[in-house]
Amino acid sequence: MEQLLSILAGFIVGIVFSAIRLPIPAPPTLSGLLGIAGVYLGYVLFQWGKTLF
């Protein structure tokens, strides 16, 4: 449910930014979005690894 609400909020923010002609507050390319996902996954994996050792 949290993920669905997050996507919905992002969708609404995207519409608002487009309506008032502001640049989006996120990388405008897929590679930029994948970079953000990589940073998050690296953080999560490191935290998970710390609990194992």
C-alpha positions as CSV (number, residue, x, y, z in Angstrom):
1,M,0.0,0.0,0.0
2,E,2.8,2.4,0.8
3,Q,4.4,1.8,-2.6
4,L,1.1,2.6,-4.3
5,L,0.6,5.8,-2.4
6,S,4.2,6.8,-3.2
7,I,3.7,6.3,-6.9
8,L,0.4,8.2,-6.8
9,A,2.0,11.1,-4.9
10,G,4.8,11.2,-7.5
11,F,2.3,11.1,-10.3
12,I,0.4,14.0,-8.8
13,V,3.6,16.0,-8.3
14,G,4.6,15.4,-11.9
15,I,1.3,16.7,-13.1
16,V,1.5,19.8,-10.9
17,F,5.1,20.5,-12.0
18,S,4.1,20.1,-15.6
19,A,1.0,22.3,-15.2
20,I,3.0,25.2,-13.8
21,R,5.9,24.6,-16.2
22,L,8.6,23.8,-13.7
23,P,11.4,21.2,-14.4
24,I,10.7,17.9,-12.8
25,P,12.5,17.3,-9.4
26,A,14.0,14.0,-10.7
27,P,16.5,13.0,-13.3
28,P,14.7,13.2,-16.7
29,T,16.4,10.1,-18.1
30,L,16.1,6.4,-17.3
31,S,19.8,6.2,-16.5
32,G,19.4,8.9,-13.9
33,L,16.5,7.1,-12.2
34,L,18.5,3.8,-12.3
35,G,21.4,5.6,-10.6
36,I,19.1,6.7,-7.8
37,A,17.8,3.1,-7.5
38,G,21.4,1.9,-7.4
39,V,22.3,4.2,-4.5
40,Y,19.3,3.0,-2.6
41,L,20.0,-0.7,-3.2
42,G,23.7,-0.2,-2.2
43,Y,22.6,1.3,1.0
44,V,20.1,-1.4,1.8
45,L,22.6,-4.2,0.9
46,F,25.3,-2.7,3.1
47,Q,22.9,-2.4,6.0
48,W,21.8,-6.0,5.5
49,G,25.4,-7.1,5.3
50,K,26.2,-5.4,8.6
51,T,23.6,-7.4,10.4
52,L,25.1,-10.7,9.1
53,F,28.6,-10.0,10.3
